[in-house]
Amino acid sequence: MTAQHYVSRARDLADRRRTLLTLTAEGRELHASLEAAAEKINAELLAVFPDELRGEVLRVLARISQR
């Protein structure tokens, strides 16, 4: 992503072992252009679950993503 100029890379001055990544203007534009499509796909995937289960599905997915 750095080669495509979507993120910039900088050494963390407080902890030289870390590298900080930041979205560039190009990266923010790409994110904005993809966000609506991602929201649509997420809505389609969640549509298979009854309304009363969607919150629980989202909680489980959030927990999985944190691992």
PyMOL commands that set and color helices and strands:
alter all, ss='L'
color gray80, all
select helices_A, chain A and resi 25-46+51-65
alter helices_A, ss='H'
color red, helices_A
select strands_A, chain A and resi 7-11+19-23
alter strands_A, ss='S'
color yellow, strands_A
deselect
rebuild
show_as cartoon
